[in-house]
């Protein structure tokens, strides 16, 4: 019974979960490909979808990591992998 419980706990600890983090980009590390939002360091992978939410008649458009700037307001859909936050998608919000 103890072995089953230990195995169950180990499996649940390795499961990936998703959540949203909203806030202002506080820091960008181009070398590590991370952004810091609301105190959370988030890895941005090559397959992360980055979208700009257009305003004032602008169309929404897809962006690259290099387009993200400090002070951008973002909504990041994150997951965890081996204890680290990883961005599945980033939406850069329009500031009017």
MODELLER restraints for C-alpha pairs under 7 A, 6 or more apart:
rsr = mdl.restraints
at = mdl.atoms
rsr.add(forms.Gaussian(group=physical.xy_distance, feature=features.Distance(at['CA:16:A'], at['CA:79:A']), mean=6.23, stdev=0.5))
rsr.add(forms.Gaussian(group=physical.xy_distance, feature=features.Distance(at['CA:16:A'], at['CA:80:A']), mean=5.44, stdev=0.5))
rsr.add(forms.Gaussian(group=physical.xy_distance, feature=features.Distance(at['CA:16:A'], at['CA:81:A']), mean=6.31, stdev=0.5))
rsr.add(forms.Gaussian(group=physical.xy_distance, feature=features.Distance(at['CA:17:A'], at['CA:79:A']), mean=5.34, stdev=0.5))
rsr.add(forms.Gaussian(group=physical.xy_distance, feature=features.Distance(at['CA:17:A'], at['CA:80:A']), mean=6.09, stdev=0.5))
rsr.add(forms.Gaussian(group=physical.xy_distance, feature=features.Distance(at['CA:18:A'], at['CA:77:A']), mean=6.88, stdev=0.5))
rsr.add(forms.Gaussian(group=physical.xy_distance, feature=features.Distance(at['CA:18:A'], at['CA:78:A']), mean=5.42, stdev=0.5))
rsr.add(forms.Gaussian(group=physical.xy_distance, feature=features.Distance(at['CA:18:A'], at['CA:79:A']), mean=4.28, stdev=0.5))
rsr.add(forms.Gaussian(group=physical.xy_distance, feature=features.Distance(at['CA:19:A'], at['CA:77:A']), mean=5.80, stdev=0.5))
rsr.add(forms.Gaussian(group=physical.xy_distance, feature=features.Distance(at['CA:19:A'], at['CA:78:A']), mean=5.43, stdev=0.5))
rsr.add(forms.Gaussian(group=physical.xy_distance, feature=features.Distance(at['CA:19:A'], at['CA:79:A']), mean=6.51, stdev=0.5))
rsr.add(forms.Gaussian(group=physical.xy_distance, feature=features.Distance(at['CA:20:A'], at['CA:75:A']), mean=6.68, stdev=0.5))
rsr.add(forms.Gaussian(group=physical.xy_distance, feature=features.Distance(at['CA:20:A'], at['CA:76:A']), mean=5.46, stdev=0.5))
rsr.add(forms.Gaussian(group=physical.xy_distance, feature=features.Distance(at['CA:20:A'], at['CA:77:A']), mean=4.53, stdev=0.5))
rsr.add(forms.Gaussian(group=physical.xy_distance, feature=features.Distance(at['CA:20:A'], at['CA:78:A']), mean=5.91, stdev=0.5))
rsr.add(forms.Gaussian(group=physical.xy_distance, feature=features.Distance(at['CA:21:A'], at['CA:75:A']), mean=5.88, stdev=0.5))
rsr.add(forms.Gaussian(group=physical.xy_distance, feature=features.Distance(at['CA:21:A'], at['CA:76:A']), mean=5.15, stdev=0.5))
rsr.add(forms.Gaussian(group=physical.xy_distance, feature=features.Distance(at['CA:21:A'], at['CA:77:A']), mean=6.57, stdev=0.5))
rsr.add(forms.Gaussian(group=physical.xy_distance, feature=features.Distance(at['CA:22:A'], at['CA:74:A']), mean=5.69, stdev=0.5))
rsr.add(forms.Gaussian(group=physical.xy_distance, feature=features.Distance(at['CA:22:A'], at['CA:75:A']), mean=4.42, stdev=0.5))
rsr.add(forms.Gaussian(group=physical.xy_distance, feature=features.Distance(at['CA:22:A'], at['CA:76:A']), mean=6.18, stdev=0.5))
rsr.add(forms.Gaussian(group=physical.xy_distance, feature=features.Distance(at['CA:23:A'], at['CA:37:A']), mean=5.73, stdev=0.5))
rsr.add(forms.Gaussian(group=physical.xy_distance, feature=features.Distance(at['CA:23:A'], at['CA:38:A']), mean=5.66, stdev=0.5))
rsr.add(forms.Gaussian(group=physical.xy_distance, feature=features.Distance(at['CA:23:A'], at['CA:73:A']), mean=5.47, stdev=0.5))
rsr.add(forms.Gaussian(group=physical.xy_distance, feature=features.Distance(at['CA:23:A'], at['CA:74:A']), mean=5.66, stdev=0.5))
rsr.add(forms.Gaussian(group=physical.xy_distance, feature=features.Distance(at['CA:23:A'], at['CA:75:A']), mean=6.77, stdev=0.5))
rsr.add(forms.Gaussian(group=physical.xy_distance, feature=features.Distance(at['CA:24:A'], at['CA:37:A']), mean=5.75, stdev=0.5))
rsr.add(forms.Gaussian(group=physical.xy_distance, feature=features.Distance(at['CA:24:A'], at['CA:38:A']), mean=6.68, stdev=0.5))
rsr.add(forms.Gaussian(group=physical.xy_distance, feature=features.Distance(at['CA:24:A'], at['CA:71:A']), mean=5.34, stdev=0.5))
rsr.add(forms.Gaussian(group=physical.xy_distance, feature=features.Distance(at['CA:24:A'], at['CA:72:A']), mean=5.53, stdev=0.5))
rsr.add(forms.Gaussian(group=physical.xy_distance, feature=features.Distance(at['CA:24:A'], at['CA:73:A']), mean=4.37, stdev=0.5))
rsr.add(forms.Gaussian(group=physical.xy_distance, feature=features.Distance(at['CA:24:A'], at['CA:74:A']), mean=6.19, stdev=0.5))
rsr.add(forms.Gaussian(group=physical.xy_distance, feature=features.Distance(at['CA:25:A'], at['CA:35:A']), mean=6.67, stdev=0.5))
rsr.add(forms.Gaussian(group=physical.xy_distance, feature=features.Distance(at['CA:25:A'], at['CA:36:A']), mean=5.76, stdev=0.5))
rsr.add(forms.Gaussian(group=physical.xy_distance, feature=features.Distance(at['CA:25:A'], at['CA:37:A']), mean=4.83, stdev=0.5))
rsr.add(forms.Gaussian(group=physical.xy_distance, feature=features.Distance(at['CA:25:A'], at['CA:70:A']), mean=4.96, stdev=0.5))
rsr.add(forms.Gaussian(group=physical.xy_distance, feature=features.Distance(at['CA:25:A'], at['CA:71:A']), mean=5.09, stdev=0.5))
rsr.add(forms.Gaussian(group=physical.xy_distance, feature=features.Distance(at['CA:25:A'], at['CA:72:A']), mean=5.46, stdev=0.5))
rsr.add(forms.Gaussian(group=physical.xy_distance, feature=features.Distance(at['CA:25:A'], at['CA:73:A']), mean=6.33, stdev=0.5))
rsr.add(forms.Gaussian(group=physical.xy_distance, feature=features.Distance(at['CA:25:A'], at['CA:74:A']), mean=6.99, stdev=0.5))
rsr.add(forms.Gaussian(group=physical.xy_distance, feature=features.Distance(at['CA:26:A'], at['CA:36:A']), mean=5.39, stdev=0.5))
rsr.add(forms.Gaussian(group=physical.xy_distance, feature=features.Distance(at['CA:26:A'], at['CA:37:A']), mean=5.76, stdev=0.5))
rsr.add(forms.Gaussian(group=physical.xy_distance, feature=features.Distance(at['CA:26:A'], at['CA:70:A']), mean=5.59, stdev=0.5))
rsr.add(forms.Gaussian(group=physical.xy_distance, feature=features.Distance(at['CA:26:A'], at['CA:71:A']), mean=6.28, stdev=0.5))
rsr.add(forms.Gaussian(group=physical.xy_distance, feature=features.Distance(at['CA:27:A'], at['CA:35:A']), mean=5.70, stdev=0.5))
rsr.add(forms.Gaussian(group=physical.xy_distance, feature=features.Distance(at['CA:27:A'], at['CA:36:A']), mean=5.03, stdev=0.5))
rsr.add(forms.Gaussian(group=physical.xy_distance, feature=features.Distance(at['CA:27:A'], at['CA:70:A']), mean=5.88, stdev=0.5))
rsr.add(forms.Gaussian(group=physical.xy_distance, feature=features.Distance(at['CA:28:A'], at['CA:34:A']), mean=5.94, stdev=0.5))
rsr.add(forms.Gaussian(group=physical.xy_distance, feature=features.Distance(at['CA:28:A'], at['CA:35:A']), mean=4.51, stdev=0.5))
rsr.add(forms.Gaussian(group=physical.xy_distance, feature=features.Distance(at['CA:28:A'], at['CA:36:A']), mean=6.41, stdev=0.5))
rsr.add(forms.Gaussian(group=physical.xy_distance, feature=features.Distance(at['CA:28:A'], at['CA:70:A']), mean=6.80, stdev=0.5))
rsr.add(forms.Gaussian(group=physical.xy_distance, feature=features.Distance(at['CA:29:A'], at['CA:35:A']), mean=6.30, stdev=0.5))
rsr.add(forms.Gaussian(group=physical.xy_distance, feature=features.Distance(at['CA:33:A'], at['CA:43:A']), mean=6.03, stdev=0.5))
rsr.add(forms.Gaussian(group=physical.xy_distance, feature=features.Distance(at['CA:33:A'], at['CA:44:A']), mean=5.56, stdev=0.5))
rsr.add(forms.Gaussian(group=physical.xy_distance, feature=features.Distance(at['CA:34:A'], at['CA:41:A']), mean=6.40, stdev=0.5))
rsr.add(forms.Gaussian(group=physical.xy_distance, feature=features.Distance(at['CA:34:A'], at['CA:42:A']), mean=5.31, stdev=0.5))
rsr.add(forms.Gaussian(group=physical.xy_distance, feature=features.Distance(at['CA:34:A'], at['CA:43:A']), mean=4.38, stdev=0.5))
rsr.add(forms.Gaussian(group=physical.xy_distance, feature=features.Distance(at['CA:34:A'], at['CA:44:A']), mean=5.53, stdev=0.5))
rsr.add(forms.Gaussian(group=physical.xy_distance, feature=features.Distance(at['CA:35:A'], at['CA:41:A']), mean=5.76, stdev=0.5))
rsr.add(forms.Gaussian(group=physical.xy_distance, feature=features.Distance(at['CA:35:A'], at['CA:42:A']), mean=5.34, stdev=0.5))
rsr.add(forms.Gaussian(group=physical.xy_distance, feature=features.Distance(at['CA:35:A'], at['CA:43:A']), mean=6.66, stdev=0.5))
rsr.add(forms.Gaussian(group=physical.xy_distance, feature=features.Distance(at['CA:36:A'], at['CA:42:A']), mean=6.06, stdev=0.5))
rsr.add(forms.Gaussian(group=physical.xy_distance, feature=features.Distance(at['CA:41:A'], at['CA:85:A']), mean=6.94, stdev=0.5))
rsr.add(forms.Gaussian(group=physical.xy_distance, feature=features.Distance(at['CA:42:A'], at['CA:85:A']), mean=4.99, stdev=0.5))
rsr.add(forms.Gaussian(group=physical.xy_distance, feature=features.Distance(at['CA:42:A'], at['CA:86:A']), mean=5.39, stdev=0.5))
rsr.add(forms.Gaussian(group=physical.xy_distance, feature=features.Distance(at['CA:42:A'], at['CA:87:A']), mean=6.26, stdev=0.5))
rsr.add(forms.Gaussian(group=physical.xy_distance, feature=features.Distance(at['CA:43:A'], at['CA:85:A']), mean=6.20, stdev=0.5))
rsr.add(forms.Gaussian(group=physical.xy_distance, feature=features.Distance(at['CA:43:A'], at['CA:86:A']), mean=4.67, stdev=0.5))
rsr.add(forms.Gaussian(group=physical.xy_distance, feature=features.Distance(at['CA:43:A'], at['CA:87:A']), mean=6.03, stdev=0.5))
rsr.add(forms.Gaussian(group=physical.xy_distance, feature=features.Distance(at['CA:44:A'], at['CA:86:A']), mean=6.22, stdev=0.5))
rsr.add(forms.Gaussian(group=physical.xy_distance, feature=features.Distance(at['CA:44:A'], at['CA:87:A']), mean=5.41, stdev=0.5))
rsr.add(forms.Gaussian(group=physical.xy_distance, feature=features.Distance(at['CA:48:A'], at['CA:87:A']), mean=6.13, stdev=0.5))
rsr.add(forms.Gaussian(group=physical.xy_distance, feature=features.Distance(at['CA:48:A'], at['CA:88:A']), mean=5.03, stdev=0.5))
rsr.add(forms.Gaussian(group=physical.xy_distance, feature=features.Distance(at['CA:48:A'], at['CA:89:A']), mean=5.21, stdev=0.5))
rsr.add(forms.Gaussian(group=physical.xy_distance, feature=features.Distance(at['CA:49:A'], at['CA:88:A']), mean=6.61, stdev=0.5))
rsr.add(forms.Gaussian(group=physical.xy_distance, feature=features.Distance(at['CA:49:A'], at['CA:89:A']), mean=4.57, stdev=0.5))
rsr.add(forms.Gaussian(group=physical.xy_distance, feature=features.Distance(at['CA:49:A'], at['CA:90:A']), mean=6.22, stdev=0.5))
rsr.add(forms.Gaussian(group=physical.xy_distance, feature=features.Distance(at['CA:50:A'], at['CA:62:A']), mean=5.78, stdev=0.5))
rsr.add(forms.Gaussian(group=physical.xy_distance, feature=features.Distance(at['CA:50:A'], at['CA:63:A']), mean=5.28, stdev=0.5))
rsr.add(forms.Gaussian(group=physical.xy_distance, feature=features.Distance(at['CA:50:A'], at['CA:64:A']), mean=6.30, stdev=0.5))
rsr.add(forms.Gaussian(group=physical.xy_distance, feature=features.Distance(at['CA:50:A'], at['CA:89:A']), mean=5.78, stdev=0.5))
rsr.add(forms.Gaussian(group=physical.xy_distance, feature=features.Distance(at['CA:50:A'], at['CA:90:A']), mean=4.72, stdev=0.5))
rsr.add(forms.Gaussian(group=physical.xy_distance, feature=features.Distance(at['CA:50:A'], at['CA:91:A']), mean=5.93, stdev=0.5))
rsr.add(forms.Gaussian(group=physical.xy_distance, feature=features.Distance(at['CA:51:A'], at['CA:61:A']), mean=5.70, stdev=0.5))
rsr.add(forms.Gaussian(group=physical.xy_distance, feature=features.Distance(at['CA:51:A'], at['CA:62:A']), mean=4.35, stdev=0.5))
rsr.add(forms.Gaussian(group=physical.xy_distance, feature=features.Distance(at['CA:51:A'], at['CA:63:A']), mean=5.55, stdev=0.5))
rsr.add(forms.Gaussian(group=physical.xy_distance, feature=features.Distance(at['CA:51:A'], at['CA:90:A']), mean=6.25, stdev=0.5))
rsr.add(forms.Gaussian(group=physical.xy_distance, feature=features.Distance(at['CA:51:A'], at['CA:91:A']), mean=4.86, stdev=0.5))
rsr.add(forms.Gaussian(group=physical.xy_distance, feature=features.Distance(at['CA:51:A'], at['CA:92:A']), mean=6.11, stdev=0.5))
rsr.add(forms.Gaussian(group=physical.xy_distance, feature=features.Distance(at['CA:52:A'], at['CA:60:A']), mean=5.56, stdev=0.5))
rsr.add(forms.Gaussian(group=physical.xy_distance, feature=features.Distance(at['CA:52:A'], at['CA:61:A']), mean=5.27, stdev=0.5))
rsr.add(forms.Gaussian(group=physical.xy_distance, feature=features.Distance(at['CA:52:A'], at['CA:62:A']), mean=6.07, stdev=0.5))
rsr.add(forms.Gaussian(group=physical.xy_distance, feature=features.Distance(at['CA:52:A'], at['CA:63:A']), mean=6.61, stdev=0.5))
rsr.add(forms.Gaussian(group=physical.xy_distance, feature=features.Distance(at['CA:52:A'], at['CA:91:A']), mean=5.76, stdev=0.5))
rsr.add(forms.Gaussian(group=physical.xy_distance, feature=features.Distance(at['CA:52:A'], at['CA:92:A']), mean=4.69, stdev=0.5))
rsr.add(forms.Gaussian(group=physical.xy_distance, feature=features.Distance(at['CA:52:A'], at['CA:93:A']), mean=6.38, stdev=0.5))
rsr.add(forms.Gaussian(group=physical.xy_distance, feature=features.Distance(at['CA:53:A'], at['CA:60:A']), mean=4.89, stdev=0.5))
rsr.add(forms.Gaussian(group=physical.xy_distance, feature=features.Distance(at['CA:53:A'], at['CA:91:A']), mean=6.57, stdev=0.5))
rsr.add(forms.Gaussian(group=physical.xy_distance, feature=features.Distance(at['CA:53:A'], at['CA:92:A']), mean=5.91, stdev=0.5))
rsr.add(forms.Gaussian(group=physical.xy_distance, feature=features.Distance(at['CA:53:A'], at['CA:93:A']), mean=5.19, stdev=0.5))
rsr.add(forms.Gaussian(group=physical.xy_distance, feature=features.Distance(at['CA:53:A'], at['CA:94:A']), mean=5.71, stdev=0.5))
rsr.add(forms.Gaussian(group=physical.xy_distance, feature=features.Distance(at['CA:54:A'], at['CA:60:A']), mean=4.54, stdev=0.5))
rsr.add(forms.Gaussian(group=physical.xy_distance, feature=features.Distance(at['CA:54:A'], at['CA:94:A']), mean=5.92, stdev=0.5))
rsr.add(forms.Gaussian(group=physical.xy_distance, feature=features.Distance(at['CA:55:A'], at['CA:94:A']), mean=5.67, stdev=0.5))
rsr.add(forms.Gaussian(group=physical.xy_distance, feature=features.Distance(at['CA:72:A'], at['CA:92:A']), mean=6.63, stdev=0.5))
rsr.add(forms.Gaussian(group=physical.xy_distance, feature=features.Distance(at['CA:73:A'], at['CA:92:A']), mean=6.04, stdev=0.5))
rsr.add(forms.Gaussian(group=physical.xy_distance, feature=features.Distance(at['CA:73:A'], at['CA:93:A']), mean=5.51, stdev=0.5))
rsr.add(forms.Gaussian(group=physical.xy_distance, feature=features.Distance(at['CA:74:A'], at['CA:90:A']), mean=6.57, stdev=0.5))
rsr.add(forms.Gaussian(group=physical.xy_distance, feature=features.Distance(at['CA:74:A'], at['CA:91:A']), mean=5.47, stdev=0.5))
rsr.add(forms.Gaussian(group=physical.xy_distance, feature=features.Distance(at['CA:74:A'], at['CA:92:A']), mean=4.55, stdev=0.5))
rsr.add(forms.Gaussian(group=physical.xy_distance, feature=features.Distance(at['CA:74:A'], at['CA:93:A']), mean=5.60, stdev=0.5))
rsr.add(forms.Gaussian(group=physical.xy_distance, feature=features.Distance(at['CA:75:A'], at['CA:90:A']), mean=5.85, stdev=0.5))
rsr.add(forms.Gaussian(group=physical.xy_distance, feature=features.Distance(at['CA:75:A'], at['CA:91:A']), mean=5.16, stdev=0.5))
rsr.add(forms.Gaussian(group=physical.xy_distance, feature=features.Distance(at['CA:75:A'], at['CA:92:A']), mean=6.67, stdev=0.5))
rsr.add(forms.Gaussian(group=physical.xy_distance, feature=features.Distance(at['CA:76:A'], at['CA:87:A']), mean=6.32, stdev=0.5))
rsr.add(forms.Gaussian(group=physical.xy_distance, feature=features.Distance(at['CA:76:A'], at['CA:89:A']), mean=5.83, stdev=0.5))
rsr.add(forms.Gaussian(group=physical.xy_distance, feature=features.Distance(at['CA:76:A'], at['CA:90:A']), mean=4.49, stdev=0.5))
rsr.add(forms.Gaussian(group=physical.xy_distance, feature=features.Distance(at['CA:76:A'], at['CA:91:A']), mean=6.36, stdev=0.5))
rsr.add(forms.Gaussian(group=physical.xy_distance, feature=features.Distance(at['CA:77:A'], at['CA:87:A']), mean=5.85, stdev=0.5))
rsr.add(forms.Gaussian(group=physical.xy_distance, feature=features.Distance(at['CA:77:A'], at['CA:88:A']), mean=5.50, stdev=0.5))
rsr.add(forms.Gaussian(group=physical.xy_distance, feature=features.Distance(at['CA:77:A'], at['CA:89:A']), mean=5.23, stdev=0.5))
rsr.add(forms.Gaussian(group=physical.xy_distance, feature=features.Distance(at['CA:77:A'], at['CA:90:A']), mean=6.42, stdev=0.5))
rsr.add(forms.Gaussian(group=physical.xy_distance, feature=features.Distance(at['CA:78:A'], at['CA:85:A']), mean=6.21, stdev=0.5))
rsr.add(forms.Gaussian(group=physical.xy_distance, feature=features.Distance(at['CA:78:A'], at['CA:86:A']), mean=5.39, stdev=0.5))
rsr.add(forms.Gaussian(group=physical.xy_distance, feature=features.Distance(at['CA:78:A'], at['CA:87:A']), mean=4.44, stdev=0.5))
rsr.add(forms.Gaussian(group=physical.xy_distance, feature=features.Distance(at['CA:78:A'], at['CA:88:A']), mean=5.47, stdev=0.5))
rsr.add(forms.Gaussian(group=physical.xy_distance, feature=features.Distance(at['CA:79:A'], at['CA:85:A']), mean=5.78, stdev=0.5))
rsr.add(forms.Gaussian(group=physical.xy_distance, feature=features.Distance(at['CA:79:A'], at['CA:86:A']), mean=5.33, stdev=0.5))
rsr.add(forms.Gaussian(group=physical.xy_distance, feature=features.Distance(at['CA:79:A'], at['CA:87:A']), mean=6.46, stdev=0.5))
rsr.add(forms.Gaussian(group=physical.xy_distance, feature=features.Distance(at['CA:79:A'], at['CA:88:A']), mean=6.79, stdev=0.5))
rsr.add(forms.Gaussian(group=physical.xy_distance, feature=features.Distance(at['CA:80:A'], at['CA:86:A']), mean=5.78, stdev=0.5))
